[in-house]
């Protein structure tokens, strides 16, 4: 009997009814890891031996009727840019190959309080910079649906392990689509919450005005459970926000806008057809579908690839061989830093640091970074205006189904275009979810993305859950066997 | 904006020592990306409400009070080199 594809609420019911113990599920998940990791390489480290005692503690709590909540005993994988005290946080970089975190990220301490178990740390593009996990210093993760294809990125490991069943759910981070794009490529659900609803404290920063932690799960209900267990203002993150009462979008007879600019050039026919298929299903449920235009979204890639590298060049200046990470010796501090950063960073990270440094340098700041900030403000204005007329926005999550290894690595702009549909949610700060809805002509997963105004996360999740029910996508990778 | 990128100067500002091969490749790659930005750079855009917080909210600053955080030993635990409770670095000047 397999339990690793059940919903968290169903597993919790089995735990409570004494039909399954957390330690039994824990063993089952690690058996999955033993049979799938050699193929997909989703986890960088596995915590099996360290955490089995915690699983047995969870057994006892359920036996005594003293469980800590619905996540008690649920094995979750953590992207390796989120700190867990006493464990390595490598960010898939040589720079941090020897770093052991002395503290927990806020999301980790909140999950620990609820008895959540951790399977291990998952692979990512180095410092979360990439869309394929090909940029990991520890080798790429493979897509469980077809190991000759990428799992997406940067949270490719987190998406692949949920898809393969070696974790019940996982945490990723999303700066320009790094939760939603790999979730789409691996046929699972990926949710990027409203900026600031989940604390970033303990997440190794890439681009601070865009980064957000969120769940990758087998279904929308699990995403909602994990999001609500992690959210809430945190004094350790000055950008975290209090829950705010704002007008909520409708969940019955809602008006949904298809974004015209995300259904044009660069989007595959399969991806467009998937959006139209889902739109028809929504119409059949009494929702109204309209086309909306957000012209500035055509500039998303340029805006993002100015703001994100600018912020990354500042954030990654901390890796200087002084306080943590590796060091290459030099006769002066500057020589030591130059050599350390040359040896520690991979080529994509170097490229983005240099791009950001250039965009912020004297003489270019106004033309590039300053202009990108103005365009971001205009994008926010356009989305605010559109949300006066519609409840939700819909688009493909990705321009295509998963691509093959090496297919885009020689064409950086084409690789950057992978995030075309997901970047606007990060620039505007709104919540967005990717829901698997069908298979492409290659038999690979396709998803749609639903977005809603800031601070309407739970309504978006409720609406997405009802969409998930009518779509009833039940396909799983062949390595899983039966359908869900 | 079609200025040629001075890769050596940018690498110096970023404190990353590049090999000759890296310089050539990065100069080519970055020039291609920067060319792609031309359409954005040329746009007429209003000043707008520019904000670092994507929701335009003020930063939520913590109370100015001491709280327990990392111990001295924990803060130094990942340092490549430390001595007498301090980080050790090479001299700033030759």
HADDOCK unambig.tbl for C-alpha pairs under 7 A between the chains (distance, minus, plus):
assign (segid A and resid 99 and name CA) (segid B and resid 78 and name CA) 6.10 0.50 0.50
assign (segid A and resid 100 and name CA) (segid B and resid 78 and name CA) 6.92 0.50 0.50
assign (segid A and resid 102 and name CA) (segid B and resid 74 and name CA) 6.03 0.50 0.50
assign (segid A and resid 209 and name CA) (segid B and resid 52 and name CA) 6.40 0.50 0.50
assign (segid A and resid 209 and name CA) (segid B and resid 53 and name CA) 6.01 0.50 0.50
assign (segid A and resid 209 and name CA) (segid B and resid 54 and name CA) 6.39 0.50 0.50
assign (segid A and resid 235 and name CA) (segid B and resid 62 and name CA) 5.59 0.50 0.50
assign (segid A and resid 238 and name CA) (segid B and resid 59 and name CA) 5.27 0.50 0.50
assign (segid A and resid 238 and name CA) (segid B and resid 60 and name CA) 4.54 0.50 0.50
assign (segid A and resid 238 and name CA) (segid B and resid 61 and name CA) 5.42 0.50 0.50
assign (segid A and resid 239 and name CA) (segid B and resid 59 and name CA) 5.46 0.50 0.50
assign (segid A and resid 239 and name CA) (segid B and resid 60 and name CA) 6.17 0.50 0.50
assign (segid A and resid 299 and name CA) (segid B and resid 40 and name CA) 6.79 0.50 0.50
assign (segid A and resid 302 and name CA) (segid B and resid 37 and name CA) 5.56 0.50 0.50
assign (segid A and resid 302 and name CA) (segid B and resid 40 and name CA) 6.82 0.50 0.50
assign (segid A and resid 321 and name CA) (segid B and resid 80 and name CA) 6.81 0.50 0.50
assign (segid A and resid 322 and name CA) (segid B and resid 79 and name CA) 6.36 0.50 0.50
assign (segid A and resid 322 and name CA) (segid B and resid 80 and name CA) 6.60 0.50 0.50
assign (segid A and resid 322 and name CA) (segid B and resid 87 and name CA) 6.80 0.50 0.50
assign (segid A and resid 322 and name CA) (segid B and resid 89 and name CA) 6.58 0.50 0.50
assign (segid A and resid 323 and name CA) (segid B and resid 78 and name CA) 6.63 0.50 0.50
assign (segid A and resid 323 and name CA) (segid B and resid 79 and name CA) 4.63 0.50 0.50
assign (segid A and resid 323 and name CA) (segid B and resid 80 and name CA) 6.95 0.50 0.50
assign (segid A and resid 323 and name CA) (segid B and resid 87 and name CA) 6.80 0.50 0.50
assign (segid A and resid 324 and name CA) (segid B and resid 78 and name CA) 4.74 0.50 0.50
assign (segid A and resid 324 and name CA) (segid B and resid 79 and name CA) 4.63 0.50 0.50
assign (segid A and resid 324 and name CA) (segid B and resid 80 and name CA) 6.27 0.50 0.50
assign (segid A and resid 325 and name CA) (segid B and resid 78 and name CA) 6.78 0.50 0.50
assign (segid A and resid 325 and name CA) (segid B and resid 80 and name CA) 6.90 0.50 0.50
assign (segid A and resid 326 and name CA) (segid B and resid 80 and name CA) 6.49 0.50 0.50
assign (segid A and resid 327 and name CA) (segid B and resid 80 and name CA) 6.30 0.50 0.50
assign (segid A and resid 331 and name CA) (segid B and resid 90 and name CA) 6.36 0.50 0.50
assign (segid A and resid 331 and name CA) (segid B and resid 94 and name CA) 6.93 0.50 0.50
assign (segid A and resid 332 and name CA) (segid B and resid 90 and name CA) 5.15 0.50 0.50
assign (segid A and resid 332 and name CA) (segid B and resid 91 and name CA) 5.09 0.50 0.50
assign (segid A and resid 332 and name CA) (segid B and resid 92 and name CA) 5.28 0.50 0.50
assign (segid A and resid 332 and name CA) (segid B and resid 93 and name CA) 5.91 0.50 0.50
assign (segid A and resid 332 and name CA) (segid B and resid 94 and name CA) 6.13 0.50 0.50
assign (segid A and resid 333 and name CA) (segid B and resid 89 and name CA) 6.28 0.50 0.50
assign (segid A and resid 333 and name CA) (segid B and resid 90 and name CA) 4.95 0.50 0.50
assign (segid A and resid 333 and name CA) (segid B and resid 91 and name CA) 5.82 0.50 0.50
assign (segid A and resid 333 and name CA) (segid B and resid 92 and name CA) 5.16 0.50 0.50
assign (segid A and resid 337 and name CA) (segid B and resid 15 and name CA) 6.43 0.50 0.50
assign (segid A and resid 338 and name CA) (segid B and resid 15 and name CA) 4.71 0.50 0.50
assign (segid A and resid 338 and name CA) (segid B and resid 16 and name CA) 4.53 0.50 0.50
assign (segid A and resid 338 and name CA) (segid B and resid 17 and name CA) 5.04 0.50 0.50
assign (segid A and resid 339 and name CA) (segid B and resid 16 and name CA) 6.85 0.50 0.50
assign (segid A and resid 339 and name CA) (segid B and resid 17 and name CA) 5.95 0.50 0.50
assign (segid A and resid 341 and name CA) (segid B and resid 16 and name CA) 5.44 0.50 0.50
assign (segid A and resid 342 and name CA) (segid B and resid 16 and name CA) 5.17 0.50 0.50
assign (segid A and resid 342 and name CA) (segid B and resid 17 and name CA) 5.32 0.50 0.50
assign (segid A and resid 342 and name CA) (segid B and resid 18 and name CA) 6.59 0.50 0.50
assign (segid A and resid 351 and name CA) (segid B and resid 26 and name CA) 6.60 0.50 0.50
assign (segid A and resid 354 and name CA) (segid B and resid 10 and name CA) 6.23 0.50 0.50
assign (segid A and resid 354 and name CA) (segid B and resid 11 and name CA) 6.41 0.50 0.50
assign (segid A and resid 354 and name CA) (segid B and resid 14 and name CA) 6.48 0.50 0.50
assign (segid A and resid 355 and name CA) (segid B and resid 30 and name CA) 6.69 0.50 0.50
assign (segid A and resid 357 and name CA) (segid B and resid 10 and name CA) 6.50 0.50 0.50
assign (segid A and resid 357 and name CA) (segid B and resid 14 and name CA) 6.37 0.50 0.50
assign (segid A and resid 358 and name CA) (segid B and resid 10 and name CA) 6.06 0.50 0.50
assign (segid A and resid 367 and name CA) (segid B and resid 41 and name CA) 5.71 0.50 0.50
assign (segid A and resid 368 and name CA) (segid B and resid 41 and name CA) 6.26 0.50 0.50
assign (segid A and resid 371 and name CA) (segid B and resid 41 and name CA) 6.35 0.50 0.50
assign (segid A and resid 373 and name CA) (segid B and resid 50 and name CA) 6.24 0.50 0.50
assign (segid A and resid 374 and name CA) (segid B and resid 45 and name CA) 6.44 0.50 0.50
assign (segid A and resid 374 and name CA) (segid B and resid 46 and name CA) 6.85 0.50 0.50
assign (segid A and resid 374 and name CA) (segid B and resid 47 and name CA) 5.86 0.50 0.50
assign (segid A and resid 374 and name CA) (segid B and resid 48 and name CA) 6.25 0.50 0.50
assign (segid A and resid 374 and name CA) (segid B and resid 50 and name CA) 6.25 0.50 0.50
assign (segid A and resid 375 and name CA) (segid B and resid 45 and name CA) 6.79 0.50 0.50
assign (segid A and resid 377 and name CA) (segid B and resid 48 and name CA) 5.97 0.50 0.50
assign (segid A and resid 377 and name CA) (segid B and resid 49 and name CA) 6.01 0.50 0.50
assign (segid A and resid 377 and name CA) (segid B and resid 50 and name CA) 5.71 0.50 0.50
assign (segid A and resid 378 and name CA) (segid B and resid 48 and name CA) 6.90 0.50 0.50
assign (segid A and resid 427 and name CA) (segid B and resid 54 and name CA) 6.64 0.50 0.50
assign (segid A and resid 428 and name CA) (segid B and resid 54 and name CA) 5.77 0.50 0.50
assign (segid A and resid 429 and name CA) (segid B and resid 54 and name CA) 5.27 0.50 0.50
assign (segid A and resid 429 and name CA) (segid B and resid 55 and name CA) 6.08 0.50 0.50
